[in-house]
Amino acid sequence: MELCDIVQTLVFGEVIAEGTPDIIQNDPQVIEAYLGTEVET
């Protein structure tokens, strides 16, 4: 993240987010795509 000015995030070949590393790290779509969602019990 420190090497890039702009980051594109792909899911199945489709761009879901583009921006600075700070924006990408906090983007809810990126978080859900790469980490999933919490499961409520």
N, C-alpha and C positions, 0 to 999 in steps of 0.2 A: 504494500500500500504506500510505502514511502517513496517508491520509485516512479509512481504514475501521477499524472495531473488529472487525467480523465479515465474512468473505469467503466466498461460495459459489462453487464451481467447477463448471461444467457441461460435459458432453460429450454432444453430440447431444440436448440438452434434459434430461438426467438429472443430478441433483446427485451428484457423486462425492466431494466433500469440503466441509466447512464448519468454519470456525474462525477463529482469529486469523491475521493475515498471516504471522507466523513459522511457524505450524503448516502453513499452506497451501504456503508456499515450500519446505518440506522434506518434503512428503507424497510418497511414492513413486508413488502412483497419479496425482497431478497432474503430476509430472515426466514420467512415461511418456506420459500423454495429450497433453501439450503439446510435449514435446521428443523423444519417441520413446525407443528403447533403443539401447545401443551394439551395434554389429555386430562380432562376433569374427571375426578373419581367421586 
